[in-house]
């Protein structure tokens, strides 16, 4: 083929490319191949380089105006809209597209249809109701679970919380052992804890426990008295008081004690029933209030009553001189937050007394109480500071109160009851004197 022929063929191809529809004249097979190749090249370039500023030259070659595209492996997919709209975020929040189950955390509420043709299909399971089953507690699990609940109740005194916790347990046959365990723990505790236990039994009866279960618990308690006496020697008397209180609270029948007449062989059981019978008889004849049988423990007492008991304790100590008994009585008051009143009343008793006997006995009492931490540092300091604040009023009734207080504070510091800072805070009143200066008398008074 000559050069003129090739030029003519190329011109024909360009005319077909630049135009949409051109009639192809009859020619050789070589011309058809060139035309088909030019069409394929045009379609390939237009689809790959669309929007990149590429165009075709006059001879059919592609001319690029931008940088060459990167390889397909390192190419980053651009999900931004080609229309120039939107914020460049994926459509539907990433929940759309093939193979996507939805946004993270999406819950499908449609119920799954049961396929009756499933080989594992069981018709009886369609009407089944599934519930959480709590196994009943055995003896060891009962003691491990209920004991912390009762001990925590002794701290907070909230019977509603105990009832709620017990209702969540499957006590089973151990239900009647709840009063037995509570009374056993209370007998080893303080009087205030016994009062809380009586209130707890009255609250649980009718809510968590039935009257028959409470009665069965007290029957079992009387049977186990010989074992309880080994740990608590006063168990018969305490159990009798619990029975009398339960009858007064109407959680035990009134004929509970009479039902044991003539059927008791154990001496401890007989002593407990006799104690309960005496208390119930006094309640009927003299109007004894069994609801206050254990007394008001700790901070439940009125302040005036606590002050009277503290003064009575100090007076009994001054007469007896028994430090151990005084310490035991102070502990039984169960008012560690009120010990500053004990210190205050003791110092006032020293200031109002005559002679050094009371002073030495009070120091002899405060020293072991301070060393054993029965009276803490804060309570001791607060008691002394209260006396410092009221010394002006005390001095009205006791003229020599300032000098006595100063001497007592020095002795307390020497004994190690107070520190130097508290001693230096002690108020003192010096002697009044007149100073002559330039015929002017200046009256000085130091406090």
FIBABA-503725 format. One record per residue (C-alpha): residue number from 1; y, x, z. Coordinates in steps of 0.001 Angstrom, whole numbers, plus 500000, padded with zeros to 6 digits. Layout:
N
+-----+--------+--------+--------+
| num |      Y |      X |      Z |
+-----+--------+--------+--------+
| NUM |      Y |      X |      Z |
...
+-----+--------+--------+--------+
END
This chain:
447
+-----+--------+--------+--------+
| num |      Y |      X |      Z |
+-----+--------+--------+--------+
|   1 | 500000 | 500000 | 500000 |
|   2 | 503401 | 501364 | 498984 |
|   3 | 506512 | 501546 | 501133 |
|   4 | 508205 | 498647 | 499379 |
|   5 | 505271 | 496386 | 500110 |
|   6 | 505254 | 497265 | 503828 |
|   7 | 508973 | 496477 | 504096 |
|   8 | 508477 | 493114 | 502442 |
|   9 | 505610 | 492273 | 504830 |
|  10 | 507646 | 493265 | 507847 |
|  11 | 510555 | 491106 | 506738 |
|  12 | 508269 | 488149 | 506332 |
|  13 | 506868 | 488632 | 509808 |
|  14 | 510357 | 488811 | 511313 |
|  15 | 511364 | 485660 | 509519 |
|  16 | 508396 | 483875 | 511052 |
|  17 | 509053 | 485257 | 514530 |
|  18 | 512713 | 484466 | 514678 |
|  19 | 512143 | 480987 | 513286 |
|  20 | 510078 | 478295 | 514818 |
|  21 | 508149 | 477088 | 511810 |
|  22 | 507905 | 479106 | 508575 |
|  23 | 505501 | 478358 | 505821 |
|  24 | 503081 | 481253 | 505419 |
|  25 | 502590 | 482158 | 501805 |
|  26 | 499221 | 483097 | 500532 |
|  27 | 498497 | 486730 | 500893 |
|  28 | 496062 | 489263 | 501967 |
|  29 | 494035 | 489313 | 505175 |
|  30 | 496112 | 492234 | 506418 |
|  31 | 499246 | 490111 | 506391 |
|  32 | 497527 | 487369 | 508447 |
|  33 | 496411 | 489913 | 511027 |
|  34 | 499919 | 491297 | 511382 |
|  35 | 501339 | 487803 | 511859 |
|  36 | 498770 | 486919 | 514524 |
|  37 | 499413 | 490169 | 516354 |
|  38 | 503139 | 489561 | 516346 |
|  39 | 502660 | 486039 | 517749 |
|  40 | 500418 | 487269 | 520557 |
|  41 | 502888 | 489958 | 521463 |
|  42 | 505713 | 487418 | 521556 |
|  43 | 503835 | 485005 | 523829 |
|  44 | 502713 | 487765 | 526175 |
|  45 | 506162 | 489248 | 526613 |
|  46 | 507877 | 485885 | 527032 |
|  47 | 505501 | 484812 | 529870 |
|  48 | 505452 | 488147 | 531755 |
|  49 | 509084 | 489131 | 531518 |
|  50 | 510701 | 485729 | 531767 |
|  51 | 514051 | 485911 | 533543 |
|  52 | 514152 | 489725 | 533600 |
|  53 | 516660 | 490176 | 530845 |
|  54 | 514091 | 491315 | 528250 |
|  55 | 514472 | 490518 | 524548 |
|  56 | 512974 | 491443 | 521270 |
|  57 | 514493 | 493949 | 518918 |
|  58 | 514902 | 493319 | 515273 |
|  59 | 511575 | 494937 | 514457 |
|  60 | 509627 | 492824 | 517028 |
|  61 | 509538 | 495403 | 519883 |
|  62 | 510417 | 494370 | 523405 |
|  63 | 513621 | 495825 | 524809 |
|  64 | 513976 | 495940 | 528649 |
|  65 | 517379 | 495901 | 530288 |
|  66 | 516109 | 496256 | 533880 |
|  67 | 513790 | 498633 | 535691 |
|  68 | 510118 | 498502 | 534722 |
|  69 | 508010 | 496148 | 536882 |
|  70 | 505894 | 497598 | 539624 |
|  71 | 502152 | 497604 | 539497 |
|  72 | 500398 | 494305 | 540415 |
|  73 | 498773 | 495919 | 543457 |
|  74 | 502071 | 496885 | 545112 |
|  75 | 503901 | 493745 | 543970 |
|  76 | 505308 | 491565 | 546792 |
|  77 | 505200 | 487840 | 546127 |
|  78 | 508636 | 486288 | 546231 |
|  79 | 508375 | 482758 | 547659 |
|  80 | 512026 | 481977 | 547246 |
|  81 | 513045 | 479226 | 544930 |
|  82 | 513858 | 480303 | 541377 |
|  83 | 516388 | 477506 | 541223 |
|  84 | 518655 | 479285 | 543720 |
|  85 | 518207 | 476534 | 546311 |
|  86 | 516741 | 476460 | 549821 |
|  87 | 516538 | 479115 | 552573 |
|  88 | 513632 | 481029 | 551145 |
|  89 | 511092 | 479509 | 553577 |
|  90 | 507584 | 478494 | 552548 |
|  91 | 507129 | 474886 | 551589 |
|  92 | 505993 | 472405 | 554286 |
|  93 | 506406 | 475014 | 556973 |
|  94 | 503366 | 476943 | 555783 |
|  95 | 501147 | 473886 | 556077 |
|  96 | 500848 | 473192 | 552369 |
|  97 | 498790 | 474831 | 549718 |
|  98 | 495177 | 475235 | 548831 |
|  99 | 492781 | 476025 | 551675 |
| 100 | 495337 | 475272 | 554401 |
| 101 | 494309 | 472930 | 557265 |
| 102 | 497769 | 472214 | 558570 |
| 103 | 500363 | 473661 | 560899 |
| 104 | 499165 | 475586 | 563987 |
| 105 | 498444 | 473228 | 566883 |
| 106 | 498123 | 470152 | 564707 |
| 107 | 495679 | 467615 | 566150 |
| 108 | 493871 | 465162 | 563926 |
| 109 | 493506 | 461882 | 565762 |
| 110 | 491190 | 460269 | 563290 |
| 111 | 487835 | 459574 | 564866 |
| 112 | 484895 | 461230 | 563268 |
| 113 | 482691 | 458765 | 561501 |
| 114 | 479066 | 458797 | 562557 |
| 115 | 476648 | 459307 | 559725 |
| 116 | 473618 | 457098 | 560296 |
| 117 | 471700 | 459140 | 557734 |
| 118 | 472049 | 462272 | 559845 |
| 119 | 468587 | 463378 | 561027 |
| 120 | 470073 | 464055 | 564505 |
| 121 | 471587 | 460575 | 564741 |
| 122 | 470560 | 458647 | 567849 |
| 123 | 471528 | 455004 | 568068 |
| 124 | 471250 | 454950 | 571880 |
| 125 | 474023 | 457559 | 572277 |
| 126 | 476719 | 455374 | 570715 |
| 127 | 477163 | 453256 | 573854 |
| 128 | 476916 | 456143 | 576344 |
| 129 | 479726 | 456678 | 578863 |
| 130 | 480196 | 460285 | 580036 |
| 131 | 481506 | 460933 | 583552 |
| 132 | 481984 | 464042 | 585677 |
| 133 | 479261 | 464215 | 588286 |
| 134 | 479993 | 466019 | 591579 |
| 135 | 476851 | 467091 | 593360 |
| 136 | 476532 | 466129 | 597033 |
| 137 | 477181 | 468911 | 599518 |
| 138 | 474356 | 470408 | 601487 |
| 139 | 474756 | 471556 | 605089 |
| 140 | 475937 | 475100 | 604325 |
| 141 | 478353 | 473994 | 601607 |
| 142 | 479661 | 471256 | 603891 |
| 143 | 480535 | 473728 | 606659 |
| 144 | 482139 | 476191 | 604213 |
| 145 | 484228 | 473471 | 602562 |
| 146 | 485321 | 471195 | 605404 |
| 147 | 485999 | 473843 | 608085 |
| 148 | 489017 | 475366 | 606242 |
| 149 | 490383 | 471865 | 605625 |
| 150 | 490306 | 471008 | 609348 |
| 151 | 491780 | 474360 | 610393 |
| 152 | 494635 | 473993 | 607906 |
| 153 | 495242 | 470514 | 609297 |
| 154 | 495787 | 472067 | 612726 |
| 155 | 498685 | 473992 | 611159 |
| 156 | 500428 | 471290 | 609085 |
| 157 | 499259 | 468077 | 610808 |
| 158 | 499221 | 466003 | 607592 |
| 159 | 496329 | 463548 | 607906 |
| 160 | 497016 | 462059 | 604447 |
| 161 | 496316 | 465395 | 602798 |
| 162 | 493004 | 465749 | 604651 |
| 163 | 491974 | 462236 | 603591 |
| 164 | 492813 | 463048 | 599967 |
| 165 | 490842 | 466303 | 600026 |
| 166 | 487804 | 464682 | 601611 |
| 167 | 487846 | 461805 | 599128 |
| 168 | 487491 | 464317 | 596281 |
| 169 | 484249 | 465669 | 597769 |
| 170 | 480814 | 464132 | 597419 |
| 171 | 479870 | 464228 | 601095 |
| 172 | 476708 | 462194 | 600634 |
| 173 | 474630 | 462078 | 603809 |
| 174 | 476999 | 464565 | 605504 |
| 175 | 479786 | 462001 | 605763 |
| 176 | 479105 | 461248 | 609431 |
| 177 | 479310 | 464981 | 610232 |
| 178 | 483064 | 465121 | 609535 |
| 179 | 484072 | 463780 | 613011 |
| 180 | 481407 | 465976 | 614630 |
| 181 | 482795 | 469121 | 612977 |
| 182 | 486429 | 468194 | 613739 |
| 183 | 485718 | 467545 | 617436 |
| 184 | 483688 | 470749 | 617745 |
| 185 | 486565 | 472802 | 616333 |
| 186 | 489130 | 470991 | 618496 |
| 187 | 487236 | 471707 | 621717 |
| 188 | 487626 | 475425 | 621046 |
| 189 | 491345 | 475048 | 620261 |
| 190 | 494427 | 473923 | 622149 |
| 191 | 495364 | 470571 | 623641 |
| 192 | 497759 | 469889 | 620774 |
| 193 | 494907 | 470406 | 618288 |
| 194 | 492784 | 467877 | 620199 |
| 195 | 495601 | 465371 | 619936 |
| 196 | 495786 | 466021 | 616188 |
| 197 | 492015 | 465564 | 615916 |
| 198 | 492165 | 462162 | 617647 |
| 199 | 494895 | 461092 | 615237 |
| 200 | 492881 | 462376 | 612272 |
| 201 | 489788 | 460384 | 613243 |
| 202 | 491892 | 457249 | 613622 |
| 203 | 493428 | 457847 | 610172 |
| 204 | 490135 | 458559 | 608390 |
| 205 | 488351 | 455519 | 609817 |
| 206 | 488646 | 452739 | 607261 |
| 207 | 489823 | 455076 | 604481 |
| 208 | 487248 | 457828 | 604109 |
| 209 | 484820 | 456923 | 606899 |
| 210 | 483417 | 453601 | 608033 |
| 211 | 483188 | 452462 | 611648 |
| 212 | 479406 | 452834 | 611606 |
| 213 | 479726 | 456447 | 610383 |
| 214 | 482201 | 457283 | 613165 |
| 215 | 479885 | 455703 | 615747 |
| 216 | 476929 | 457672 | 614363 |
| 217 | 479016 | 460868 | 614637 |
| 218 | 479706 | 460303 | 618351 |
| 219 | 476026 | 459536 | 618998 |
| 220 | 475146 | 462854 | 617382 |
| 221 | 477910 | 464560 | 619388 |
| 222 | 476363 | 463386 | 622671 |
| 223 | 472958 | 464647 | 621544 |
| 224 | 474337 | 468118 | 620767 |
| 225 | 476220 | 468464 | 624067 |
| 226 | 473691 | 470961 | 625552 |
| 227 | 474422 | 473343 | 622657 |
| 228 | 478176 | 472789 | 622821 |
| 229 | 478277 | 473647 | 626526 |
| 230 | 477122 | 477184 | 625717 |
| 231 | 480376 | 477874 | 623816 |
| 232 | 482674 | 475481 | 625691 |
| 233 | 481763 | 474955 | 629373 |
| 234 | 484189 | 472019 | 629638 |
| 235 | 482591 | 470226 | 626682 |
| 236 | 481303 | 467178 | 628705 |
| 237 | 484761 | 466396 | 630050 |
| 238 | 486406 | 466888 | 626645 |
| 239 | 483813 | 464761 | 624836 |
| 240 | 484319 | 461987 | 627410 |
| 241 | 488057 | 462069 | 626731 |
| 242 | 487451 | 461937 | 622977 |
| 243 | 485217 | 458890 | 623448 |
| 244 | 487814 | 457117 | 625618 |
| 245 | 490537 | 457883 | 623090 |
| 246 | 488363 | 456614 | 620208 |
| 247 | 487699 | 453347 | 622047 |
| 248 | 491436 | 452968 | 622738 |
| 249 | 492175 | 453584 | 619031 |
| 250 | 489607 | 450869 | 618077 |
| 251 | 487434 | 453180 | 615999 |
| 252 | 484547 | 452848 | 618482 |
| 253 | 483258 | 449532 | 619869 |
| 254 | 484301 | 448619 | 623407 |
| 255 | 480673 | 448502 | 624540 |
| 256 | 479896 | 452029 | 623321 |
| 257 | 479672 | 453480 | 626847 |
| 258 | 477801 | 450509 | 628318 |
| 259 | 475153 | 450836 | 625631 |
| 260 | 473947 | 454115 | 627185 |
| 261 | 473360 | 452737 | 630680 |
| 262 | 469845 | 453466 | 631874 |
| 263 | 468968 | 455491 | 628759 |
| 264 | 470491 | 458895 | 629547 |
| 265 | 468371 | 461781 | 630816 |
| 266 | 470680 | 464746 | 630043 |
| 267 | 473154 | 465653 | 632763 |
| 268 | 475834 | 466780 | 630310 |
| 269 | 475658 | 463492 | 628405 |
| 270 | 475857 | 461534 | 631654 |
| 271 | 478945 | 463512 | 632721 |
| 272 | 480681 | 462816 | 629395 |
| 273 | 479947 | 459089 | 629581 |
| 274 | 481095 | 458904 | 633236 |
| 275 | 484387 | 460601 | 632262 |
| 276 | 484939 | 458099 | 629459 |
| 277 | 484064 | 455144 | 631710 |
| 278 | 486553 | 456258 | 634398 |
| 279 | 489382 | 456641 | 631881 |
| 280 | 488699 | 453256 | 630301 |
| 281 | 488597 | 451605 | 633736 |
| 282 | 491935 | 453181 | 634699 |
| 283 | 493326 | 451931 | 631400 |
| 284 | 492303 | 448370 | 632168 |
| 285 | 493332 | 448338 | 635844 |
| 286 | 496342 | 450665 | 636096 |
| 287 | 497613 | 450618 | 632528 |
| 288 | 496875 | 454296 | 631877 |
| 289 | 498086 | 455277 | 628423 |
| 290 | 495112 | 456939 | 626814 |
| 291 | 497051 | 457428 | 623597 |
| 292 | 498863 | 460248 | 625437 |
| 293 | 495653 | 461605 | 626908 |
| 294 | 496068 | 465054 | 625362 |
| 295 | 499826 | 465112 | 625820 |
| 296 | 502474 | 466011 | 623282 |
| 297 | 501849 | 469530 | 622110 |
| 298 | 504344 | 472150 | 621122 |
| 299 | 507559 | 471142 | 619423 |
| 300 | 506726 | 467440 | 619625 |
| 301 | 507991 | 467307 | 623208 |
| 302 | 511618 | 466473 | 623990 |
| 303 | 513883 | 469399 | 624816 |
| 304 | 514734 | 468021 | 628263 |
| 305 | 511060 | 467830 | 629137 |
| 306 | 510491 | 471409 | 627991 |
| 307 | 513392 | 472658 | 630112 |
| 308 | 511955 | 470886 | 633172 |
| 309 | 508529 | 472426 | 632588 |
| 310 | 510053 | 475900 | 632173 |
| 311 | 511994 | 475565 | 635444 |
| 312 | 508878 | 474307 | 637224 |
| 313 | 506898 | 477256 | 635860 |
| 314 | 509471 | 479744 | 637161 |
| 315 | 509623 | 478126 | 640592 |
| 316 | 505845 | 478182 | 640935 |
| 317 | 505793 | 481842 | 639929 |
| 318 | 508440 | 482797 | 642488 |
| 319 | 506334 | 481117 | 645185 |
| 320 | 502955 | 482481 | 644088 |
| 321 | 503835 | 485771 | 642378 |
| 322 | 500863 | 485386 | 639980 |
| 323 | 501939 | 486949 | 636687 |
| 324 | 498698 | 486074 | 634862 |
| 325 | 498975 | 482401 | 635791 |
| 326 | 502600 | 482278 | 634680 |
| 327 | 501697 | 483890 | 631346 |
| 328 | 498843 | 481420 | 630855 |
| 329 | 501134 | 478459 | 631557 |
| 330 | 503749 | 479791 | 629155 |
| 331 | 501143 | 480104 | 626398 |
| 332 | 499895 | 476565 | 627026 |
| 333 | 503387 | 475204 | 626389 |
| 334 | 502882 | 476251 | 622725 |
| 335 | 506589 | 476672 | 622095 |
| 336 | 507082 | 480289 | 620971 |
| 337 | 510333 | 479264 | 619287 |
| 338 | 511651 | 478074 | 622679 |
| 339 | 510920 | 481209 | 624735 |
| 340 | 514604 | 482127 | 624704 |
| 341 | 515123 | 479172 | 627052 |
| 342 | 512551 | 480702 | 629417 |
| 343 | 514489 | 484004 | 629454 |
| 344 | 517779 | 482169 | 629943 |
| 345 | 516485 | 480108 | 632881 |
| 346 | 514928 | 483202 | 634483 |
| 347 | 518222 | 485154 | 634402 |
| 348 | 520202 | 482171 | 635714 |
| 349 | 517692 | 481879 | 638565 |
| 350 | 518366 | 485526 | 639444 |
| 351 | 522138 | 484982 | 639432 |
| 352 | 521870 | 481882 | 641624 |
| 353 | 519481 | 483459 | 644138 |
| 354 | 520357 | 485541 | 647164 |
| 355 | 518800 | 488939 | 647735 |
| 356 | 516800 | 491255 | 645498 |
| 357 | 513426 | 489532 | 645834 |
| 358 | 513919 | 487120 | 642959 |
| 359 | 515441 | 489856 | 640799 |
| 360 | 512449 | 492146 | 641268 |
| 361 | 509947 | 489335 | 640657 |
| 362 | 511659 | 488209 | 637442 |
| 363 | 511691 | 491780 | 636143 |
| 364 | 508037 | 492053 | 637093 |
| 365 | 507357 | 488933 | 634985 |
| 366 | 509514 | 489744 | 631954 |
| 367 | 508125 | 493251 | 631543 |
| 368 | 504449 | 492271 | 630822 |
| 369 | 505525 | 489288 | 628745 |
| 370 | 507641 | 491611 | 626607 |
| 371 | 504943 | 494303 | 626334 |
| 372 | 502250 | 491774 | 625332 |
| 373 | 504604 | 490195 | 622736 |
| 374 | 504258 | 486779 | 624336 |
| 375 | 508052 | 486850 | 624273 |
| 376 | 509207 | 488534 | 621088 |
| 377 | 512174 | 490872 | 620753 |
| 378 | 514264 | 488205 | 619041 |
| 379 | 513563 | 485597 | 621722 |
| 380 | 514328 | 488092 | 624502 |
| 381 | 517577 | 489148 | 622863 |
| 382 | 518641 | 485569 | 622245 |
| 383 | 518020 | 484646 | 625891 |
| 384 | 520220 | 487500 | 627150 |
| 385 | 522955 | 486723 | 624627 |
| 386 | 523044 | 483088 | 625737 |
| 387 | 523651 | 484234 | 629316 |
| 388 | 526452 | 486530 | 628092 |
| 389 | 528128 | 483570 | 626395 |
| 390 | 527826 | 481257 | 629425 |
| 391 | 528691 | 483780 | 632130 |
| 392 | 532254 | 482469 | 632435 |
| 393 | 530947 | 478975 | 633282 |
| 394 | 528238 | 480370 | 635562 |
| 395 | 530863 | 482398 | 637423 |
| 396 | 532563 | 479160 | 638518 |
| 397 | 529514 | 478252 | 640619 |
| 398 | 528471 | 481838 | 641404 |
| 399 | 531585 | 483944 | 642178 |
| 400 | 529777 | 487285 | 641943 |
| 401 | 527936 | 486403 | 638704 |
| 402 | 529522 | 489215 | 636676 |
| 403 | 528460 | 491979 | 639042 |
| 404 | 524975 | 490492 | 639493 |
| 405 | 524505 | 490172 | 635745 |
| 406 | 525637 | 493745 | 635165 |
| 407 | 523216 | 495028 | 637797 |
| 408 | 520334 | 492936 | 636381 |
| 409 | 521032 | 494144 | 632843 |
| 410 | 520987 | 497775 | 634004 |
| 411 | 517666 | 497218 | 635747 |
| 412 | 516278 | 495504 | 632636 |
| 413 | 517292 | 498477 | 630513 |
| 414 | 515680 | 500873 | 632990 |
| 415 | 512466 | 498838 | 632888 |
| 416 | 512377 | 498858 | 629071 |
| 417 | 512856 | 495117 | 628636 |
| 418 | 516026 | 495450 | 626543 |
| 419 | 517546 | 498220 | 624426 |
| 420 | 520838 | 500087 | 624794 |
| 421 | 522713 | 497926 | 622271 |
| 422 | 521924 | 494751 | 624194 |
| 423 | 522890 | 496417 | 627441 |
| 424 | 526273 | 497471 | 626039 |
| 425 | 527011 | 493880 | 625031 |
| 426 | 526913 | 492769 | 628651 |
| 427 | 530374 | 491411 | 629662 |
| 428 | 531960 | 492946 | 632751 |
| 429 | 535102 | 492019 | 634622 |
| 430 | 536965 | 494938 | 636201 |
| 431 | 539251 | 494857 | 639217 |
| 432 | 542783 | 493602 | 638779 |
| 433 | 545486 | 496171 | 639571 |
| 434 | 549225 | 496612 | 639120 |
| 435 | 550687 | 499773 | 637598 |
| 436 | 554269 | 500820 | 638363 |
| 437 | 556148 | 502238 | 635412 |
| 438 | 559947 | 502329 | 635144 |
| 439 | 560207 | 499674 | 637837 |
| 440 | 558170 | 497324 | 635646 |
| 441 | 554869 | 495984 | 636919 |
| 442 | 552231 | 495571 | 634222 |
| 443 | 549229 | 493436 | 635166 |
| 444 | 546031 | 494684 | 633548 |
| 445 | 542798 | 492805 | 633357 |
| 446 | 539741 | 494116 | 631596 |
| 447 | 536806 | 492041 | 630514 |
+-----+--------+--------+--------+
END
